[in-house]
């Protein structure tokens, strides 16, 4: 009887495999942590390098890289006041 109990304990301690649900939870936790770190790096980069981001947003809002024969130039915003508002919203 004691031998069987000792054998059962050895079997349970030798099984180092994790369950599937534990591995999925671990993967989800790692993914959330990675997304959080990436978001923090993006926020730090965007707040410390303001002028680069300002000129990029201004370039996007002006739509100056769109083909000249395109008919969507009416959407462009070239007023600097609106570009400042847009970057503040970002």
N, CA, C and O of each residue as an XYZ file, in Angstrom:
360
protein
N       0.838     -1.192      0.000
C       0.000      0.000      0.000
C       0.883      1.255      0.000
O       0.622      2.183     -0.767
N       1.897      1.301      0.825
C       2.789      2.456      0.863
C       3.581      2.579     -0.432
O       3.845      3.680     -0.914
N       3.952      1.434     -0.981
C       4.691      1.447     -2.235
C       3.840      2.042     -3.361
O       4.351      2.809     -4.177
N       2.555      1.701     -3.414
C       1.663      2.232     -4.432
C       1.509      3.741     -4.284
O       1.513      4.462     -5.282
N       1.375      4.224     -3.062
C       1.239      5.651     -2.820
C       2.504      6.395     -3.236
O       2.436      7.471     -3.830
N       3.659      5.812     -2.918
C       4.919      6.433     -3.308
C       5.084      6.437     -4.830
O       5.587      7.406     -5.398
N       4.665      5.366     -5.482
C       4.722      5.281     -6.941
C       3.791      6.302     -7.582
O       4.157      6.908     -8.589
N       2.604      6.509     -7.031
C       1.641      7.479     -7.556
C       2.180      8.904     -7.420
O       1.980      9.724     -8.315
N       2.842      9.200     -6.340
C       3.415     10.539     -6.147
C       4.529     10.778     -7.157
O       4.645     11.878     -7.698
N       5.347      9.768     -7.416
C       6.430      9.913     -8.387
C       5.873     10.134     -9.798
O       6.436     10.910    -10.570
N       4.793      9.471    -10.128
C       4.201      9.648    -11.460
C       3.684     11.074    -11.613
O       3.889     11.688    -12.661
N       3.026     11.610    -10.604
C       2.481     12.959    -10.687
C       3.575     14.026    -10.730
O       3.409     15.051    -11.391
N       4.669     13.803    -10.048
C       5.737     14.804    -10.068
C       6.576     14.721    -11.326
O       7.206     15.712    -11.699
N       6.610     13.590    -11.989
C       7.399     13.448    -13.209
C       6.675     14.011    -14.424
O       7.304     14.243    -15.457
N       5.399     14.231    -14.327
C       4.618     14.737    -15.449
C       4.738     16.259    -15.487
O       3.996     16.954    -14.794
N       5.660     16.778    -16.283
C       5.924     18.211    -16.336
C       5.161     18.913    -17.450
O       5.440     20.078    -17.736
N       4.231     18.258    -18.071
C       3.482     18.866    -19.168
C       2.383     19.766    -18.613
O       1.772     19.465    -17.588
N       2.147     20.866    -19.306
C       1.107     21.797    -18.902
C      -0.162     21.501    -19.689
O      -0.115     20.929    -20.777
N      -1.284     21.897    -19.127
C      -2.549     21.679    -19.814
C      -2.699     22.692    -20.942
O      -2.042     23.732    -20.959
N      -3.560     22.370    -21.863
C      -3.781     23.253    -23.010
C      -4.384     24.575    -22.573
O      -3.998     25.628    -23.080
N      -5.328     24.536    -21.638
C      -5.950     25.785    -21.186
C      -4.933     26.688    -20.497
O      -4.994     27.909    -20.649
N      -3.996     26.107    -19.739
C      -2.950     26.910    -19.119
C      -2.055     27.556    -20.161
O      -1.691     28.725    -20.032
N      -1.697     26.800    -21.194
C      -0.835     27.348    -22.247
C      -1.538     28.457    -23.017
O      -0.909     29.448    -23.387
N      -2.850     28.299    -23.263
C      -3.594     29.368    -23.922
C      -3.659     30.612    -23.045
O      -3.509     31.728    -23.544
N      -3.878     30.436    -21.762
C      -3.897     31.591    -20.852
C      -2.535     32.277    -20.804
O      -2.445     33.505    -20.792
N      -1.496     31.482    -20.779
C      -0.152     32.041    -20.773
C       0.128     32.799    -22.063
O       0.700     33.888    -22.031
N      -0.272     32.232    -23.200
C      -0.074     32.901    -24.486
C      -0.858     34.212    -24.545
O      -0.359     35.214    -25.058
N      -2.079     34.206    -24.023
C      -2.882     35.440    -24.003
C      -2.239     36.505    -23.123
O      -2.203     37.681    -23.483
N      -1.736     36.087    -21.974
C      -1.088     37.041    -21.073
C       0.166     37.630    -21.704
O       0.414     38.830    -21.585
N       0.956     36.798    -22.371
C       2.163     37.285    -23.049
C       1.795     38.233    -24.182
O       2.467     39.244    -24.389
N       0.729     37.912    -24.917
C       0.291     38.770    -26.016
C      -0.186     40.129    -25.510
O       0.151     41.161    -26.089
N      -0.962     40.130    -24.438
C      -1.436     41.394    -23.869
C      -0.265     42.221    -23.359
O      -0.237     43.437    -23.548
N       0.698     41.578    -22.718
C       1.878     42.304    -22.234
C       2.683     42.877    -23.395
O       3.167     44.006    -23.311
N       2.832     42.119    -24.471
C       3.584     42.605    -25.633
C       2.879     43.781    -26.288
O       3.531     44.748    -26.683
N       1.560     43.716    -26.411
C       0.805     44.827    -26.997
C       0.904     46.055    -26.096
O       1.020     47.175    -26.594
N       0.861     45.861    -24.790
C       1.004     46.981    -23.861
C       2.369     47.641    -23.959
O       2.468     48.868    -23.946
N       3.415     46.844    -24.057
C       4.764     47.401    -24.197
C       4.907     48.146    -25.515
O       5.495     49.226    -25.560
N       4.369     47.570    -26.591
C       4.447     48.226    -27.894
C       3.680     49.559    -27.879
O       4.154     50.559    -28.419
N       2.502     49.562    -27.262
C       1.718     50.793    -27.168
C       2.451     51.841    -26.347
O       2.451     53.020    -26.704
N       3.068     51.429    -25.265
C       3.820     52.373    -24.439
C       4.988     52.965    -25.217
O       5.251     54.163    -25.110
N       5.687     52.155    -25.993
C       6.795     52.677    -26.800
C       6.301     53.650    -27.864
O       6.954     54.657    -28.136
N       5.157     53.355    -28.463
C       4.599     54.260    -29.479
C       4.204     55.583    -28.851
O       4.475     56.643    -29.415
N       3.566     55.534    -27.692
C       3.148     56.769    -27.021
C       4.361     57.593    -26.618
O       4.371     58.811    -26.796
N       5.368     56.948    -26.085
C       6.589     57.672    -25.698
C       7.246     58.295    -26.927
O       7.683     59.444    -26.877
N       7.320     57.552    -28.020
C       7.919     58.085    -29.245
C       7.129     59.243    -29.824
O       7.710     60.218    -30.299
N       5.799     59.142    -29.787
C       4.974     60.207    -30.351
C       5.001     61.472    -29.504
O       4.909     62.574    -30.045
N       5.124     61.338    -28.199
C       5.133     62.535    -27.359
C       6.503     63.193    -27.294
O       6.591     64.409    -27.122
N       7.560     62.426    -27.425
C       8.889     63.037    -27.340
C       9.363     63.605    -28.668
O      10.209     64.499    -28.678
N       8.852     63.121    -29.770
C       9.257     63.604    -31.094
C       8.068     64.271    -31.764
O       7.560     63.797    -32.780
N       7.637     65.369    -31.181
C       6.397     66.023    -31.593
C       6.457     66.541    -33.024
O       5.520     66.331    -33.794
N       7.528     67.205    -33.387
C       7.573     67.887    -34.686
C       7.599     66.913    -35.860
O       7.023     67.198    -36.910
N       8.248     65.789    -35.699
C       8.219     64.789    -36.767
C       6.803     64.314    -36.999
O       6.362     64.195    -38.142
N       6.092     64.043    -35.930
C       4.708     63.603    -36.060
C       3.819     64.718    -36.593
O       2.890     64.458    -37.358
N       4.096     65.956    -36.195
C       3.298     67.079    -36.688
C       3.438     67.211    -38.205
O       2.443     67.371    -38.911
N       4.660     67.144    -38.697
C       4.860     67.279    -40.142
C       4.282     66.087    -40.902
O       3.802     66.246    -42.025
N       4.321     64.905    -40.309
C       3.723     63.745    -40.962
C       2.207     63.894    -41.055
O       1.621     63.637    -42.107
N       1.576     64.304    -39.968
C       0.117     64.490    -39.987
C      -0.255     65.609    -40.950
O      -1.255     65.509    -41.662
N       0.531     66.659    -40.976
C       0.272     67.758    -41.903
C       0.383     67.278    -43.350
O      -0.426     67.659    -44.196
N       1.371     66.456    -43.629
C       1.550     65.900    -44.973
C       0.352     65.017    -45.359
O      -0.138     65.094    -46.486
N      -0.102     64.205    -44.450
C      -1.242     63.331    -44.734
C      -2.501     64.148    -44.955
O      -3.281     63.847    -45.859
N      -2.714     65.181    -44.142
C      -3.930     65.984    -44.264
C      -3.926     66.830    -45.544
O      -4.985     67.092    -46.115
N      -2.752     67.254    -45.989
C      -2.674     68.034    -47.235
C      -2.904     67.185    -48.468
O      -3.311     67.699    -49.510
N      -2.650     65.892    -48.361
C      -2.786     64.965    -49.482
C      -1.932     65.415    -50.670
O      -2.383     65.356    -51.814
N      -0.725     65.857    -50.409
C       0.132     66.373    -51.476
C       0.819     65.281    -52.275
O       1.462     65.578    -53.282
N       0.705     64.035    -51.863
C       1.313     62.955    -52.631
C       0.290     62.203    -53.490
O       0.611     61.175    -54.086
N      -0.926     62.714    -53.549
C      -1.962     62.099    -54.386
C      -1.728     62.540    -55.828
O      -1.271     63.656    -56.074
N      -2.039     61.674    -56.766
C      -1.848     62.006    -58.177
C      -2.626     63.266    -58.549
O      -3.742     63.461    -58.066
N      -2.059     64.125    -59.398
C      -2.727     65.384    -59.750
C      -4.057     65.180    -60.473
O      -4.963     66.001    -60.328
N      -4.189     64.119    -61.236
C      -5.445     63.917    -61.970
C      -6.523     63.261    -61.112
O      -7.620     62.986    -61.598
N      -6.220     63.011    -59.848
C      -7.197     62.402    -58.957
C      -8.300     63.397    -58.612
O      -8.065     64.604    -58.555
N      -9.493     62.884    -58.385
C     -10.627     63.765    -58.099
C     -10.958     63.833    -56.616
O     -12.077     64.197    -56.256
N     -10.022     63.495    -55.755
C     -10.306     63.517    -54.324
C      -9.564     64.639    -53.594
O      -9.436     64.599    -52.370
N      -9.085     65.616    -54.316
C      -8.354     66.717    -53.679
C      -9.256     67.608    -52.835
O      -8.763     68.390    -52.023
N     -10.543     67.503    -53.011
C     -11.443     68.324    -52.202
C     -11.411     67.891    -50.734
O     -11.849     68.644    -49.864
N     -10.910     66.714    -50.452
C     -10.829     66.217    -49.075
C      -9.627     66.766    -48.320
O      -9.568     66.656    -47.096
N      -8.677     67.349    -49.020
C      -7.443     67.782    -48.361
C      -7.701     68.964    -47.428
O      -8.566     69.802    -47.681
N      -6.941     69.004    -46.364
C      -7.029     70.093    -45.384
C      -5.647     70.729    -45.326
O      -4.686     70.116    -44.860
N      -5.563     71.948    -45.800
C      -4.257     72.614    -45.837
C      -4.152     73.734    -44.809
O      -3.119     74.399    -44.730
N      -5.188     73.951    -44.030
C      -5.145     74.968    -42.988
C      -4.350     74.424    -41.798
O      -4.686     73.358    -41.281
N      -3.306     75.128    -41.352
C      -2.483     74.611    -40.248
C      -3.253     74.482    -38.931
O      -2.897     73.664    -38.083
N      -4.297     75.281    -38.761
C      -5.084     75.191    -37.531
C      -5.741     73.822    -37.410
O      -5.754     73.230    -36.330
N      -6.282     73.319    -38.508
C      -6.928     72.016    -38.474
C      -5.905     70.890    -38.331
O      -6.201     69.856    -37.732
N      -4.736     71.082    -38.863
C      -3.683     70.063    -38.688
C      -3.289     69.974    -37.221
O      -3.046     68.882    -36.709
N      -3.223     71.106    -36.547
C      -2.892     71.104    -35.126
C      -3.986     70.415    -34.313
O      -3.690     69.677    -33.373
N      -5.248     70.652    -34.671
C      -6.334     69.992    -33.983
C      -6.279     68.480    -34.177
O      -6.516     67.717    -33.241
N      -5.970     68.062    -35.382
C      -5.917     66.635    -35.672
C      -4.804     65.945    -34.916
O      -4.978     64.826    -34.434
N      -3.670     66.596    -34.808
C      -2.557     65.959    -34.076
C      -2.851     65.947    -32.577
O      -2.412     65.042    -31.868
N      -3.582     66.931    -32.099
C      -3.965     66.899    -30.685
C      -4.962     65.799    -30.410
O      -4.965     65.219    -29.325
N      -5.822     65.500    -31.395
C      -6.777     64.406    -31.228
C      -6.085     63.050    -31.264
O      -6.532     62.098    -30.624
N      -4.988     62.970    -32.017
C      -4.250     61.711    -32.064
C      -3.574     61.463    -30.754
O      -2.898     60.448    -30.590
